[in-house]
């Protein structure tokens, strides 16, 4: 059961990253080398980040990105022979079952939202389209909602300090990325995006 959750979670994650790339102005590499296909924006926040000294970009953008990517792989530590000694407590079967459910549901939401974007917009040449229907009617960031559930699930299956501290760090960092993305979308789609924000929550729960 837990092995299936791992396989499903990470196989779909790899497929998503390799075959269903969705462009984002908040992408770390974009602040080191501007993507010429992205529309020019005048957002004060985005322009400020572009002007950051190289060392600040390393500290605030690149290092957190590396840590987040490392956090993606931490769950595999579950299979380490002495992994039990790192757990905060021994999770009950029911708690692990709930964790498996969260992992499957989270990846289903994220993967489904990526497929929806691809179906509605082929994203050729890093083009952008505002999605407001389907699952995007209930959350402006369903892909992140799914990832939060995914990591909460693994935190229940394998409850360690790193699992939960990493989750908090991941959430804070992604909020920063979302704020950058929102500044970009406000400028690109103007009133249409403002109206969308008034009707739809940033995340499913808030």
Secondary structure, DSSP 8 states (H G I E B T S, - for coil): -HHHHHHHHHHHHHHHHHH-----TT-GGGGTS--TTS-----HHHHHHHTS-HHHHIIIIIHHHHHHHHHHHHGGGGGSTTGGGG-SS---HHHHHHHHHHHHHHHHHHHHHHHHHHHH---GGG------SGGGGT-TTHHHHHHHHHHHHHHHHS--HHHHHHHHHHHHHHHHHHHHHHHHHHHHHTHHHHHHHHHS-SSS--
